[in-house]
Amino acid sequence: MGWTEMIGEAISYIEENITEDLSVEKVAEHVNISAFYFQRGFAMLCGFTLAEYIRNRRLSLAGNELASGQTKVIDIALKYGYDSPDSFAKAFTRFHGVTPSQVRKEPVMLKSFAPLKLKLSLEGGYIMDYKIVKKETFTVIANAKTFAYEGAKETVPQFWQEHYQQGKGKTVMGIYGINVDESMGHDTFEYLIADPYNPVREIPEGFVIKTIPSFDWAVFPCKGAMPDSLQDVNTKIFTEWLPTLKEYEFAAGYCVEYYDDPSRYPKGTSDENYYSEIWIPVKPKK
């Protein structure tokens, strides 16, 4: 099943079970793919996480029911997965900009979030450079922080900014950006701003030592101004390359970004020739 069919089948399954106990694992199992891989691919392709999509659909439907019927707020809250009127009211207000009680008392503007619809288009046809490289275990010194997948596009760049603003770039320049999710779950991951570890150096307070296991890595070169060049290749990896790969599959919950020294380029990371890489651990399919 290709990505187009997979996403379409997942959306149909969500709509048919929107008031049931939905989870990333259940949706991924329905389309016969790992939860970790599906979560990453869905977010890359659709622009938001699966959890965000389900929540927005439920709150949109809840708004319709509040505006058009006399069902009690507590019953609507329970129907769409909220344990109490308070938790439902907070989520509802964040989404719609008005409270459930306002909807019942007066005509107010509500937000609609329609189901995703697939449009047939021809994509691909481009040449994507990569190589499979065996890399032995290596150790890094890192500034580490745990993030939720939801909102990571905003919070991870902020982490990099804080790293340099706090002067931590003097200890760790940031040769690597490493995503670690050993459980290959769907809620959180650890992100490392890292450099190769020199054992003779002391470990300053606030930094950690991490060992990255040995893998066969698919290495993808990225050329161009950051962050667009890296984000473009990353999207293509998860939405085009991995789904159509016959010989290999995702091996573990790691992703490494390698950054060349910006001082080698006239415009630094904004230079049109700036070079970076994405490493994805892979293993032969059985």
C-alpha positions in Angstrom: 0.0 0.0 0.0 1.5 3.4 -1.0 1.4 6.5 1.1 -1.6 8.0 -0.8 -3.7 4.9 -0.2 -2.4 4.5 3.4 -3.3 8.1 4.4 -6.7 7.7 2.7 -7.4 4.5 4.6 -6.3 6.0 7.9 -8.5 9.1 7.4 -11.5 6.8 6.7 -10.8 4.7 9.7 -10.5 7.9 11.9 -13.8 9.3 10.7 -15.6 6.0 11.2 -14.3 5.7 14.8 -14.0 9.4 15.7 -15.8 8.9 19.1 -13.9 5.8 19.9 -10.6 5.3 21.7 -8.3 6.3 18.9 -4.5 6.1 19.2 -1.5 6.3 16.9 -0.9 2.6 17.4 -4.5 1.6 16.5 -4.5 3.8 13.3 -1.0 2.6 12.3 -2.0 -1.1 12.9 -5.1 -0.6 10.8 -2.9 0.4 7.8 -0.3 -2.2 8.7 2.7 0.0 9.4 4.8 0.8 12.5 3.4 3.6 14.7 6.7 5.5 14.8 7.1 5.5 11.0 3.4 6.4 10.4 3.5 9.2 12.9 6.6 10.8 11.3 5.3 10.3 7.7 1.8 11.7 8.5 3.2 14.8 10.1 5.6 15.4 7.2 2.9 14.9 4.6 0.0 16.6 6.3 1.7 19.4 8.3 0.4 18.4 11.7 0.5 15.3 14.0 -2.1 12.6 14.0 -3.1 13.6 17.5 -3.6 17.2 16.4 -5.7 16.0 13.5 -8.0 13.8 15.7 -8.3 16.5 18.3 -9.2 19.2 15.8 -11.8 17.0 14.1 -13.4 16.1 17.4 -13.6 19.8 18.6 -15.0 20.8 15.2 -17.8 18.2 15.4 -18.4 19.1 19.1 -19.0 22.7 18.0 -21.6 21.6 15.5 -23.4 19.6 18.1 -23.4 22.4 20.7 -24.7 24.9 18.1 -27.4 22.7 16.7 -28.8 20.6 19.6 -29.7 20.4 23.2 -27.3 17.6 24.2 -25.7 18.4 27.6 -22.2 19.7 27.5 -21.0 16.9 29.7 -22.4 14.3 27.3 -20.7 15.9 24.3 -17.4 16.2 26.3 -17.5 12.4 27.1 -18.5 11.5 23.6 -15.4 13.2 22.2 -12.9 11.8 24.7 -12.8 14.4 27.5 -13.0 13.3 31.1 -14.7 16.4 32.5 -16.5 19.5 31.4 -13.6 21.7 32.5 -11.0 19.9 30.4 -13.4 20.0 27.4 -14.2 23.7 27.9 -10.4 24.6 28.0 -9.7 22.6 24.8 -12.9 23.9 23.1 -12.1 27.6 23.9 -8.5 27.2 22.6 -9.8 25.8 19.3 -13.0 27.9 18.7 -12.1 31.1 20.7 -15.4 31.0 22.6 -16.7 28.9 25.5 -19.2 26.1 25.2 -21.7 28.1 27.3 -21.4 31.1 24.9 -22.4 28.8 22.0 -25.5 27.8 23.9 -26.4 31.4 24.9 -25.9 33.4 21.7 -25.0 33.1 18.0 -21.2 33.0 17.9 -18.5 32.2 15.2 -17.2 28.7 15.3 -14.2 27.1 13.5 -14.7 24.3 11.1 -12.0 21.7 10.6 -12.9 19.5 7.6 -11.6 15.9 7.1 -8.6 15.6 4.9 -9.3 14.8 1.3 -6.8 13.3 -1.1 -6.2 14.8 -4.5 -4.6 12.7 -7.2 -1.3 14.2 -8.3 1.9 13.0 -10.0 4.9 13.3 -7.7 8.4 12.0 -7.6 10.4 11.6 -10.8 13.3 13.4 -9.1 16.8 12.0 -8.4 17.5 11.6 -4.7 21.1 11.0 -3.8 22.0 8.7 -0.9 24.5 6.1 0.2 24.4 3.2 2.7 27.3 3.5 5.1 28.2 1.2 8.0 29.1 3.4 11.0 30.5 2.1 14.2 29.3 3.1 17.6 30.2 6.7 18.4 30.0 8.9 21.5 28.9 12.5 21.7 28.8 15.3 24.3 25.5 17.0 24.1 23.0 19.6 25.4 19.9 17.3 25.6 16.2 18.1 26.0 13.0 16.1 25.7 10.3 17.4 23.4 6.8 16.4 22.4 6.4 15.5 18.7 3.5 17.9 18.7 4.9 21.4 18.1 8.5 20.2 17.6 8.9 22.3 14.5 8.8 25.4 16.6 10.3 24.1 19.9 13.5 22.5 18.5 14.7 25.6 16.6 14.0 27.6 19.8 16.2 25.1 21.7 19.1 25.8 19.2 18.6 29.6 19.7 18.7 29.2 23.5 21.8 27.0 23.2 23.8 29.7 21.6 22.2 32.6 23.6 23.3 30.9 26.8 26.9 30.6 25.6 26.7 26.8 25.4 28.1 26.9 21.8 31.5 27.5 23.3 31.3 23.9 24.7 29.3 22.2 22.0 29.4 23.9 18.5 26.5 21.7 17.2 28.1 19.5 14.6 25.1 17.1 15.1 21.4 17.4 15.8 20.3 14.0 17.0 16.7 12.8 17.4 16.6 9.8 19.9 13.4 7.8 20.4 14.5 4.3 21.5 11.0 3.1 22.2 9.9 4.4 18.8 6.8 5.8 20.5 4.6 8.7 19.4 4.5 11.2 22.2 8.1 12.5 23.0 11.7 12.2 21.9 15.0 13.3 23.1 16.9 15.9 21.0 20.7 16.4 21.3 22.7 19.3 20.1 26.0 17.4 20.0 29.7 17.2 19.1 32.0 14.2 19.0 33.1 13.4 22.6 36.8 13.8 23.5 37.4 11.5 26.6 40.2 13.7 27.9 37.8 16.7 28.3 35.8 17.2 31.5 32.0 17.2 31.1 30.7 20.6 32.1 27.6 20.9 34.2 24.4 20.8 32.0 25.9 18.5 29.4 25.5 14.8 28.9 27.4 12.0 27.2 25.5 9.8 24.8 26.5 6.7 22.8 24.9 6.2 19.4 24.8 2.5 18.4 26.3 1.1 15.3 24.0 0.9 12.3 23.9 0.8 8.6 22.9 4.4 7.9 21.3 5.8 4.8 23.1 9.1 4.3 21.3 11.9 2.4 23.3 15.0 1.3 21.5 18.4 1.6 22.8 21.4 -0.3 21.4 24.9 0.1 20.4 27.5 2.7 19.2 26.2 6.0 16.6 25.2 7.2 14.8 24.8 3.8 17.3 22.4 2.2 17.4 20.0 5.1 13.6 20.1 5.7 13.0 19.5 2.0 15.1 16.4 2.0 13.7 15.2 5.3 10.2 15.4 3.9 11.1 13.4 0.8 12.8 10.7 2.9 9.7 10.0 4.9 7.0 10.6 2.3 8.8 9.2 -0.9 12.0 7.3 -0.3 11.2 5.0 2.7 7.7 4.1 1.5 9.0 2.9 -1.8 12.2 1.3 -0.6 12.2 -2.5 -1.3 15.5 -3.6 0.1 15.6 -1.7 3.5 13.3 -0.6 6.3 13.7 1.7 9.3 16.0 0.1 11.9 15.6 2.2 15.0 14.4 5.4 16.6 17.4 7.6 15.6 17.9 10.4 13.1 21.1 12.3 12.8 21.6 15.7 11.2 25.2 16.5 10.4 26.1 20.2 9.9 29.3 21.4 8.1 31.3 24.3 9.6 29.3 27.5 8.6 32.6 29.5 8.6 33.6 27.7 5.4 30.8 29.5 3.5 30.5 33.2 2.7 26.9 33.4 4.0 27.2 30.7 6.7 24.2 28.5 6.9 22.3 30.8 4.6 24.7 30.1 1.8 23.3 28.5 -1.4 26.1 25.9 -1.2 25.9 25.1 2.5 26.2 21.4 3.1 24.5 19.2 5.7 23.4 15.5 5.9 20.6 13.4 7.2 21.4 9.9 8.5 18.6 7.3 8.8 19.3 3.9 10.4 18.2 1.1 8.1 18.2 -2.7 8.0 17.5 -5.2 5.2 13.9 -6.3 5.0 13.4 -9.9 5.9 
